[in-house]
Amino acid sequence: MNVILADQAIPYLDQVIFDDKSLALRTIPADLITTQYLNNHSNIQALLVRSLTQVNSQLVQQSNVRMIASAASGADHIDSE
């Protein structure tokens, strides 16, 4: 099963329903979205973060994350290089 990992403080996530049984939404506090967490959960394919989480190559380098989305209005917390 592929997992979307999301910051639990993003509003209305509890109302997201997936018809596709191959996807799951897992929510955790932003401060637990770490390199170690991602490396220990190899089924995480996507991140849904707020501006509190700094996303860079160090965070995702050893993980299976293929997509990063932000619930913030800006993207200055995501290093695209």
C-alpha positions in Angstrom: 0.0 0.0 0.0 1.3 3.5 -0.9 1.1 6.0 1.8 0.6 9.8 1.8 2.2 11.2 4.9 0.7 14.5 6.0 1.1 17.0 8.8 -1.8 16.4 11.2 -2.4 20.1 11.6 -3.6 20.5 8.1 -7.3 21.3 8.3 -10.0 18.8 7.0 -7.6 15.9 6.4 -9.9 13.7 8.5 -12.5 14.2 5.8 -10.4 12.9 3.0 -11.7 9.6 1.6 -9.8 7.4 -0.8 -11.7 5.1 -3.1 -8.5 3.6 -4.2 -7.6 0.9 -1.6 -3.9 1.0 -2.7 -3.6 4.5 -1.1 -3.6 5.4 2.6 -3.4 8.7 4.4 -1.2 8.8 7.5 -1.1 11.9 9.7 1.6 12.8 12.2 2.8 16.0 14.0 5.1 18.1 11.8 8.0 17.7 14.1 8.0 13.9 13.6 8.4 14.2 9.8 12.1 13.4 9.8 14.6 11.6 7.7 14.6 8.7 10.2 10.8 8.4 10.1 10.8 8.4 6.3 13.6 5.9 6.1 11.8 3.6 8.5 8.5 3.7 6.6 9.4 2.7 3.0 5.8 2.7 1.8 5.6 6.5 2.1 5.4 7.8 -1.5 4.2 11.4 -0.9 4.4 14.2 1.6 1.8 16.8 2.4 3.4 19.5 4.6 2.9 23.1 5.9 5.5 25.8 6.0 6.7 24.5 9.4 8.4 21.5 7.7 11.6 22.3 5.8 11.8 19.9 2.9 15.2 19.4 1.3 17.3 16.7 -0.1 18.6 15.6 3.3 15.0 15.0 4.5 14.1 12.8 1.5 17.4 11.5 0.1 17.1 7.8 1.4 13.3 7.6 1.2 10.8 6.5 -1.4 9.1 9.9 -1.5 8.2 10.8 -5.1 5.9 13.8 -4.5 5.9 16.7 -2.2 2.9 19.0 -1.8 2.4 22.0 0.4 -0.8 23.2 2.1 0.9 26.7 2.5 0.5 29.6 0.2 4.2 29.8 -0.5 6.9 27.2 -1.3 10.0 28.8 0.4 10.1 25.9 2.8 10.7 23.4 -0.1 14.2 23.3 -1.6 13.6 22.4 -5.3 17.3 22.0 -6.1 
